[in-house]
Amino acid sequence: MSKLLLKRHRVLLELAFAEEINAALDGGRSAGLIQKDTIASRELVSEGLLEGAEVELGGRFPVVVKGLRLTEAGRLAYCLSCDDEEEP
């Protein structure tokens, strides 16, 4: 895995990171997954930065949501890419 990410990859990792944070903050009412089936998302899955996942959202009529979430390597890659962006 290269430290420098392509912009399209970084954007997807950023979306996945934001969804993960939103799901944590809303008490589990959202799935915390992104639903993107693009060439870039498939590349990130093959690199081990995103993985497929299913989340059951409870309630009176439970719903299973399928999508992609960050792996530990994906979180690290995203966080390291933030350093690249901040340099002048």
N, C-alpha and C positions, 0 to 999 in steps of 0.2 A: 504494500500500500504506500503510495506516494503521499508525502505531507501536503503537497499542493494539490488541491482539488480543482476540477473543472467547474466553472460557474454553475452549469446546470446541475451538477452533482451537489454542490454546496447548497443551492436553493432547496433541493429536495431534503437534504439532511436538516436544514434549518426548519422546514415545514414539519418534519417528523419530530424534531426537538420541541417546537412550539406546541404541537398537539399533545406530546407527552406531558409537558408542564401544565397545559390547560386541563387535562384529565386529572392530574394530581390535585389541582386547585379546586375543581368543581365537585370533588367528593365522589368520583367514579360515575358521574352521570353521562359522561361521553366516553367513547372508546379509546381515544388517545392514539388512533391509527390514521395513516394517510391512505387514500385510495387513488393511487396513481399507477397506471400501467403504461409506462413509456420506455423507450430504449434506455434512457438514463436510469430509471428505477430498476430495470432488469440488470443493468451493469452494476449498480450498487448492491443488489442481492447477490450477484455472482462474486463480488469482492468481499462479501460478508459484512457489509456496513448496514444493510437493511435485511429484515427477515419477514416472512409471511406470518400472520397471526390472526387468531379469531378471538373476539371478546363477546361475552354474553352480557347484554345490558338488561338488568332485571326489571321488575315491575309486574304489573298484572299480566301483561302479554310480553314475555321475554323475547328479545330479538338478538340474533347472532350477527355481529358485524365482522367482515373480513377486510383485511388491509395489510399494510406494512408498518413495521415499527423499527426503531433503532436497535442495533446490537450494541454491546459494550464498545466494540471497535468503532462503530458508527458514531457513538457519543464522543469518543476520543478524537476521531478524525474531524468532527464538526468543531469541537472546542479548539483544537490546534489550528484549524483554518481561520478562526476568529483572530488569532494573533497575526496572521498574514495580512488580514484586511486593515488592521489598525496601524501598520507601519506606514510612514510617509513615503 
